[in-house]
Amino acid sequence: MSTEGDLGENDPPPARPLERYQKLLGAILALAMLALLAMVITIWPGPPRAPAIGPQLLDDYTKARADVARVEKAHLALLQPPAGDQRAPDVVAAEVSKLVGERAAAQQKLTVAEAAIAALATAGPAQSCSSIFCLGPEPTLLLLAALAGALGGAAHAANSLAAHSGSGRMTPSWTLWYYLRIPAGAALGLIAYCVVRAGFVIGSVSALGSGAETINPFGVAAVSALAGISAKAILEKFGALADGVFGPRAPQQQTAELPKATIDRAGKKLLLEFKQDPVGVKVTIGSRIVAPAVSGRRATVDLQADELNQSKLSIKLSGAGLPADTTMPVDVPTG
């Protein structure tokens, strides 16, 4: 049995700081994926909900129907009076005329209410509703794209953490990369959805659908999640797409580093040590242009007696990836 502060034979070894860090980061990524998955399910578009009939419109429709029925019943009673009715014909005619006016007014109100209800019925769904709340179709799809992209980024980060931890190559210097994969995935997912929706990718619009009300949410989630997972590939795709839209980018000219120059006075030679292959290099000393002898990354130039008598030799280099007429001074050692 072990005493306090000592490890027993069956006691597990204490966790190293790096192991605790990896477990904490893994737990954070796992919770992030679960939270994002829950949010995707929450905002997932449900069946389109038609606009509701307002209570005032429903009340107007009900009253108009009741008024029409009441007037028609009273009109029928006047046209078929009961036996023993002693009212004068002109009185009955006046009441009939009044009822005709009332029926026309009630019928007009009923027609207006029925037209308003029919307009709502044919207007189509105004909102895309999840299990909790309703948004417009476009905001719902944009939010779905961002959440799916973030979920893809979190899945990529978790898979990378598992692989690097298992191989023992995990270092805390990658912490910021793991945390930024989630918001970066959200941004890439949203951009990918907009690119596909805009029709920059051939066949993409037909795959998703046309119109916010008819777009397949599974297609939106799939495109955005793949963008979040494959950040490097999608950025390269966006770069190629930008070249096609805005024209190719000008190639960056890589300037080679200047060579190390020394003079071998005994051998009467100028020695140039390049960090890259000195292909096509030319050396100008005064008015003399020389193609040096090249061996590997070393170039050698034979010097003349008057050049060795100078204290400092100014040479110009061209080729080998160097800017044109690159000038560099070289100290001439004394004999």
Disulfide bonds with the S-S distance in Angstrom:
Cys129-Cys134 2.05
